[in-house]
Amino acid sequence: MTTLADLAELVRAPAALSVPGDVIAGAAAAGALSPRTPALAGASVLLYWAGMAANDWADRRLDAEERPERPIPSGRVTPAAAVGLAAGLTAAGVGLAAAVGGRRAATLAVPLAATIWGYDLLAKNTAAGPAVMAACRGLDVLLGASGGRLTRALPAAATVAAHTWTVTALSRREVTGAEATLPMRTLAGTALVAASAAVAAPGARRAAARTAEQAGVADRAGVADRAGVADRAGVAGEIGVSAGRRRAAGIAAALPAVLAGWYAARYGAAQAQVVRDPSAGRVRAAVGAGITGLPALQGALTARGGAGLLGVAVAAAAPLGRRLARKVSPT
């Protein structure tokens, strides 16, 4: 009899922690963070789970030889149940996106769902596989931006897509192991991805500069206008508030780089291990690090979009995902 634990393993339930950050990063970049953002993130999770179930259904014969412990080849989940679950989750994800985001969200959710199924059924084992999977994640970021200016979210979408390409390219060698040149290429890609996420967007840099400048003006004006009539404690208090604003602006400007560095250190270290030992086990560990480390990158992009505290919250899913991955494999 199929249990909830079997279904959770089928859809890689803990790996879904890497999904909401796509939508949040896109919404932050497009200036579209709103009460509907969590619901769009929920729709994204449903589509992700649908893709995982469809993946295992499509690979059921191959998994019988290479990964017999998985739910379908082990007999814990029937193929019919898996494909039915995938179809139901797809319909639920697209329906939820349309219900909360209207036509604009639906016009992104439908091609996202189609791309997910296209990857699982057609593209996965072809040379186009990594690019198609990267497109899935890019569209997921744009789904979050559907309530704002999509063009502003294109850099974030491209960054997440590039990361996804590296993970997917590695995942194709989870069973056989890889040549050392593959992790060297993906490691170089990870460095570029981290660098692009670390650079604050021009608008964010200008906002930080304006905040710091305004704080400096407030310092000077407060001293000049009130020194003769206010007591020293009052003036000092105003200066302290302005200095605090400058510090906050500086932290906001540096936060994307800090989170991007965290992402690069974790995922990069796992890929460096593959360069030294390109065995199947090391490759799987690197793929897992890429999946569970994605929230740190999404957090950097969210902070780059001007939502620093929310970016930190998104990034906090990375260590949680790593702990849950010890119980249910994300790959």
C-alpha positions as CSV (number, residue, x, y, z in Angstrom):
1,M,0.0,0.0,0.0
2,T,1.3,3.4,-1.0
3,T,2.0,5.7,2.0
4,L,2.4,9.5,2.3
5,A,6.1,8.8,2.9
6,D,6.3,7.0,-0.5
7,L,4.6,10.0,-2.2
8,A,6.9,12.4,-0.5
9,E,9.9,10.5,-1.8
10,L,8.3,10.4,-5.3
11,V,8.0,14.2,-5.5
12,R,11.2,14.9,-3.6
13,A,9.1,16.9,-1.1
14,P,12.0,18.6,0.8
15,A,13.5,19.8,-2.4
16,A,10.5,22.0,-2.8
17,L,12.2,24.4,-0.3
18,S,14.2,25.5,-3.3
19,V,11.2,26.6,-5.3
20,P,9.3,29.5,-3.5
21,G,12.5,31.6,-3.8
22,D,12.1,31.7,-7.6
23,V,8.8,33.4,-7.3
24,I,9.9,35.7,-4.5
25,A,13.0,36.8,-6.3
26,G,11.0,37.5,-9.5
27,A,8.4,39.5,-7.6
28,A,11.1,41.5,-5.8
29,A,12.9,42.3,-9.0
30,A,9.7,43.4,-10.8
31,G,8.4,45.4,-7.8
32,A,5.5,43.0,-7.5
33,L,5.7,41.7,-4.0
34,S,2.2,41.5,-2.7
35,P,-0.2,39.3,-0.7
36,R,-0.6,37.1,-3.7
37,T,3.1,36.2,-3.9
38,P,2.8,33.3,-1.4
39,A,0.0,31.8,-3.4
40,L,2.0,32.0,-6.6
41,A,4.9,30.4,-4.7
42,G,2.5,27.6,-3.7
43,A,1.5,27.1,-7.4
44,S,5.1,26.9,-8.2
45,V,5.7,24.2,-5.6
46,L,2.7,22.2,-7.0
47,L,4.2,22.3,-10.5
48,Y,7.6,21.3,-9.2
49,W,6.2,18.3,-7.5
50,A,4.3,17.4,-10.7
51,G,7.5,17.5,-12.6
52,M,9.2,15.2,-10.1
53,A,6.4,12.6,-10.3
54,A,6.3,12.8,-14.1
55,N,10.1,12.4,-14.2
56,D,10.0,9.2,-12.3
57,W,7.0,7.9,-14.3
58,A,9.0,8.6,-17.6
59,D,12.1,7.0,-16.2
60,R,10.5,4.0,-14.6
61,R,12.1,1.4,-16.8
62,L,15.6,3.0,-16.6
63,D,15.2,3.3,-12.8
64,A,14.4,-0.4,-12.6
65,E,18.0,-1.0,-13.6
66,E,19.9,2.1,-12.2
67,R,17.8,3.3,-9.3
68,P,15.7,0.3,-8.2
69,E,15.2,1.8,-4.7
70,R,13.0,4.5,-6.1
71,P,9.2,4.4,-5.3
72,I,8.0,3.1,-8.7
73,P,10.6,0.4,-9.5
74,S,10.4,-0.8,-5.9
75,G,6.7,-1.3,-6.2
76,R,5.7,1.2,-3.5
77,V,4.0,3.5,-6.0
78,T,2.3,2.2,-9.2
79,P,3.1,3.9,-12.5
80,A,-0.6,4.8,-12.9
81,A,-0.7,6.5,-9.5
82,A,2.5,8.4,-10.3
83,V,1.3,9.8,-13.7
84,G,-2.1,10.5,-12.2
85,L,-0.5,12.5,-9.3
86,A,1.6,14.4,-11.8
87,A,-1.4,15.4,-13.9
88,G,-3.4,16.4,-10.8
89,L,-0.6,18.5,-9.4
90,T,-0.1,20.2,-12.8
91,A,-3.8,21.1,-13.0
92,A,-3.8,22.3,-9.4
93,G,-0.6,24.4,-10.0
94,V,-1.9,26.1,-13.1
95,G,-5.3,26.6,-11.6
96,L,-4.0,28.2,-8.5
97,A,-1.7,30.5,-10.5
98,A,-4.6,31.6,-12.7
99,A,-6.9,32.1,-9.7
100,V,-4.6,34.4,-7.8
101,G,-2.7,36.0,-10.6
102,G,-5.2,36.3,-13.4
103,R,-4.5,36.1,-17.1
104,R,-0.9,37.4,-16.8
105,A,0.1,34.6,-14.3
106,A,-1.8,32.0,-16.4
107,T,0.2,33.0,-19.6
108,L,3.3,32.1,-17.7
109,A,2.1,29.1,-15.7
110,V,0.8,27.2,-18.8
111,P,4.1,27.4,-20.7
112,L,6.0,26.6,-17.5
113,A,3.9,23.4,-17.1
114,A,4.3,22.5,-20.7
115,T,8.1,23.0,-20.5
116,I,8.2,20.8,-17.3
117,W,6.4,17.9,-19.1
118,G,8.5,18.5,-22.3
119,Y,11.6,18.1,-20.3
120,D,10.4,14.9,-18.6
121,L,9.0,13.2,-21.7
122,L,11.2,14.5,-24.5
123,A,14.2,16.6,-23.7
124,K,15.7,15.0,-20.6
125,N,18.1,12.6,-22.3
126,T,19.0,14.9,-25.2
127,A,21.6,17.5,-25.6
128,A,18.9,20.1,-25.0
129,G,18.0,18.7,-21.6
130,P,19.9,21.2,-19.4
131,A,18.7,24.2,-21.5
132,V,15.1,23.1,-21.2
133,M,15.3,22.6,-17.5
134,A,17.0,26.0,-17.2
135,A,14.0,27.5,-19.1
136,C,11.7,25.9,-16.5
137,R,13.4,27.8,-13.6
138,G,13.6,31.0,-15.6
139,L,9.8,30.9,-16.3
140,D,9.3,30.2,-12.6
141,V,11.0,33.4,-11.7
142,L,9.0,35.3,-14.3
143,L,5.8,33.8,-12.8
144,G,6.6,35.7,-9.6
145,A,7.1,38.8,-11.6
146,S,3.7,38.5,-13.5
147,G,2.1,41.2,-11.4
148,G,4.8,43.8,-12.2
149,R,7.3,44.7,-14.9
150,L,8.5,41.4,-16.4
151,T,11.5,43.0,-18.1
152,R,12.9,44.0,-14.7
153,A,12.9,40.4,-13.6
154,L,14.8,39.1,-16.7
155,P,18.3,39.3,-15.1
156,A,17.1,37.4,-12.1
157,A,15.5,34.8,-14.3
158,A,18.6,34.4,-16.3
159,T,20.7,34.0,-13.2
160,V,18.5,31.2,-11.8
161,A,18.4,29.6,-15.2
162,A,22.2,29.5,-15.4
163,H,22.5,27.9,-12.0
164,T,19.9,25.3,-13.1
165,W,21.9,24.5,-16.2
166,T,24.9,23.6,-14.0
167,V,22.9,21.4,-11.7
168,T,21.2,19.6,-14.6
169,A,24.4,19.1,-16.5
170,L,25.9,17.4,-13.4
171,S,22.7,15.4,-12.7
172,R,23.1,13.6,-16.1
173,R,26.2,11.9,-14.6
174,E,24.8,10.9,-11.2
175,V,24.9,7.1,-12.0
176,T,28.0,6.8,-14.2
177,G,30.3,9.5,-12.7
178,A,31.8,12.4,-14.7
179,E,34.9,13.4,-16.4
180,A,36.8,16.1,-14.5
181,T,36.1,18.6,-17.3
182,L,32.4,18.7,-16.6
183,P,32.6,19.9,-12.9
184,M,35.3,22.4,-14.0
185,R,32.8,23.9,-16.5
186,T,29.9,24.0,-14.0
187,L,32.2,25.4,-11.3
188,A,33.1,28.3,-13.7
189,G,29.4,28.8,-14.4
190,T,28.7,28.9,-10.6
191,A,31.3,31.6,-10.2
192,L,29.7,33.7,-12.9
193,V,26.2,33.1,-11.4
194,A,27.4,34.2,-7.9
195,A,29.1,37.3,-9.3
196,S,26.0,38.4,-11.2
197,A,23.8,38.0,-8.1
198,A,26.4,39.8,-5.9
199,V,26.2,43.0,-7.9
200,A,23.4,45.2,-6.7
201,A,21.0,46.3,-9.3
202,P,21.5,49.9,-10.5
203,G,18.2,51.0,-9.0
204,A,19.2,49.5,-5.6
205,R,22.6,51.2,-5.7
206,R,21.0,54.5,-6.5
207,A,18.5,54.1,-3.6
208,A,21.2,53.2,-1.2
209,A,23.3,56.2,-2.3
210,R,20.2,58.5,-1.9
211,T,19.6,57.2,1.6
212,A,23.1,57.8,2.6
213,E,23.2,61.2,1.1
214,Q,19.9,62.2,2.7
215,A,21.2,61.0,6.1
216,G,24.3,63.1,5.7
217,V,22.2,66.1,4.8
218,A,20.0,65.5,7.8
219,D,23.2,65.4,10.0
220,R,24.4,68.8,8.8
221,A,21.0,70.4,8.8
222,G,20.2,69.1,12.2
223,V,23.4,70.5,13.6
224,A,23.2,73.8,11.8
225,D,19.5,74.6,12.6
226,R,19.2,73.3,16.1
227,A,22.6,73.7,17.7
228,G,21.6,77.0,19.2
229,V,18.2,76.0,20.5
230,A,18.3,72.2,21.1
231,D,20.3,70.6,23.8
232,R,23.3,68.5,22.9
233,A,21.5,65.3,23.7
234,G,18.8,66.0,21.1
235,V,21.3,66.9,18.4
236,A,23.3,63.8,19.2
237,G,20.2,61.7,18.9
238,E,19.4,63.0,15.5
239,I,22.9,62.4,14.3
240,G,22.7,58.8,15.7
241,V,19.5,58.2,13.8
242,S,21.0,59.4,10.6
243,A,24.1,57.3,11.1
244,G,21.9,54.3,11.6
245,R,20.2,55.0,8.3
246,R,23.6,55.1,6.6
247,R,24.6,51.9,8.2
248,A,21.3,50.2,7.1
249,A,21.8,51.4,3.6
250,G,25.3,50.0,3.6
251,I,24.1,46.6,4.9
252,A,21.4,46.5,2.3
253,A,23.9,47.2,-0.5
254,A,26.3,44.5,0.8
255,L,23.7,41.8,1.5
256,P,23.4,40.4,-2.0
257,A,27.2,39.8,-2.1
258,V,27.1,38.1,1.3
259,L,24.3,35.7,0.3
260,A,25.8,35.1,-3.1
261,G,29.1,34.3,-1.5
262,W,27.4,31.8,0.8
263,Y,25.8,30.1,-2.2
264,A,29.1,30.0,-4.1
265,A,31.0,28.6,-1.1
266,R,28.6,25.7,-0.5
267,Y,27.9,24.7,-4.0
268,G,31.3,25.5,-5.3
269,A,33.0,23.3,-2.6
270,A,30.9,20.3,-3.6
271,Q,31.8,20.8,-7.3
272,A,35.5,21.1,-6.4
273,Q,35.2,17.7,-4.7
274,V,33.9,16.3,-8.0
275,V,36.9,17.8,-9.9
276,R,39.2,15.8,-7.5
277,D,37.0,12.7,-7.5
278,P,34.5,12.6,-10.3
279,S,32.8,9.4,-9.0
280,A,29.0,9.0,-9.1
281,G,28.7,9.5,-5.4
282,R,30.5,12.8,-5.5
283,V,28.4,13.9,-8.5
284,R,25.2,13.1,-6.6
285,A,26.4,15.1,-3.6
286,A,27.2,18.1,-5.8
287,V,23.7,17.9,-7.4
288,G,22.2,17.8,-3.9
289,A,24.3,20.8,-2.9
290,G,23.1,22.7,-6.0
291,I,19.5,22.0,-5.2
292,T,19.6,22.7,-1.5
293,G,21.9,25.7,-1.9
294,L,19.7,27.5,-4.4
295,P,17.7,29.4,-1.7
296,A,20.9,31.3,-0.9
297,L,21.1,32.5,-4.5
298,Q,17.5,33.3,-4.5
299,G,17.9,35.2,-1.3
300,A,20.7,37.3,-2.9
301,L,18.5,38.1,-5.8
302,T,15.6,39.0,-3.5
303,A,17.9,41.3,-1.5
304,R,19.2,42.8,-4.8
305,G,15.6,43.6,-5.6
306,G,15.4,45.8,-2.5
307,A,13.8,43.2,0.0
308,G,16.8,42.5,2.2
309,L,15.0,41.0,5.2
310,L,12.9,38.8,2.9
311,G,16.1,37.8,1.1
312,V,17.6,36.6,4.4
313,A,14.4,34.6,5.1
314,V,14.5,33.0,1.7
315,A,18.2,32.1,2.1
316,A,17.4,30.5,5.5
317,A,15.7,27.6,3.6
318,A,19.2,26.4,2.5
319,P,20.3,24.9,5.8
320,L,16.8,23.5,6.5
321,G,16.8,21.9,3.0
322,R,20.2,20.2,3.7
323,R,18.9,18.7,7.0
324,L,15.7,17.4,5.3
325,A,17.8,16.0,2.4
326,R,19.3,13.5,4.8
327,K,15.9,11.9,5.2
328,V,14.5,12.3,1.7
329,S,17.0,12.5,-1.2
330,P,16.5,15.7,-3.3
331,T,17.8,13.9,-6.4
